[in-house]
Amino acid sequence: MKKILLVCAAGMSTSLLVNKMKDEASQQGINVEIKAVAKEKLAENIEGAHVVLLGPQIGYLEDDFKEAYSDLQIPIRVINSIDYGMMNGKKILAEAL
């Protein structure tokens, strides 16, 4: 099972997106774990993640996170701000996978 971790400033704004991604995964029959956490909680949640997606509001931390977790070789990307704003769970799920 793939584990997708969404990270934002407080872990709250991504909650709706997580639900939309889970709904889409369910509709497609994809077995995936998707979780949202605050940026301060990344260290305790990154273990086992297959990809980390950052909310656009913390995109400025992308390089810092890539450097801090480079030994884990987990892709870390910023979610496209338009897709994030539109809560496009289908597109973001597809990109994560």
N, C-alpha and C positions, 0 to 999 in steps of 0.2 A: 504494500500500500504506500502510495506517495504521501508525503507530509509537506504541506504548503504553509508557510508562516508569513502572516501579514503583520507589519510593524507600523505603528503610527505614534503620534505624540503621546497619546494617553491610552491607546488600545480601544477607544470607544468609536471613533469615526469609521473604523474599518469593520465594525461588527455587522452593519447592514450589508456591506460588500461580501463578507464571509457567508452570510445567509444566502445571498444571491448566487454565489459560487457553489455552495453546497446543493442548492436547488438544481442548478444546471448539471452538476456532477451526477446527481440522482437521476435526472431525466435522461442522461446519456449512459447510465449504468456504469459510471466510473467510481471505483472504490478509492477514496482519497480522504485524508484528514486535513482540514483547513482550520487554522486557529489565528486569532488576532491577539497581539500583545502590545503593551507600551514599549517604547524604545529602551527604557530602563530594565525591562524584563527579558530582553533579547538573549542575554548570556545564559539565563537559566532555562530557556526554551528552545535554543537553536539545535541542540543535540538531536540527531536523527532527521532533521529537516532536509528535504531534497532541494528546496528553493526558498529564498527569503525575498519577499516583495515589500518594498517600502512605500508608504503613502507619500504622495507628492510633497506634502508639507514638511517632510523630513528628508527629502531627497538630497539635501546638502550633506547628510551624514553617510551617503553611499560609499565614498572613498574610505572614510574612517572605519566603517563596518567591514569593508572588503579587506582592509589591512589587518584589522583586529582578528578576523576569523579566517584568514587566508589558509591556515593549516587544515581547516575542515573541508576546503575545496567545495563549498556550497555556493551556487550562483546567488548573487545578491543584486537585485534590480529595482529601479524605481518604477512604480506603476504610472502609465501614461495619464497625465492629469485630466484629459478629456474623458477617457474611459472611467477613471476614478469618479469624476464629477457626475457622470451619467450612470454610475453603478452598473457598468456593463460586465456582469459576472461571467457571461458566456465567453467574451473575448479575453478577459483577464485570466480565466481558468485555462483557456486554450494556450495562452502564452506561458503560463506557469508550467503546464505539462510539457 
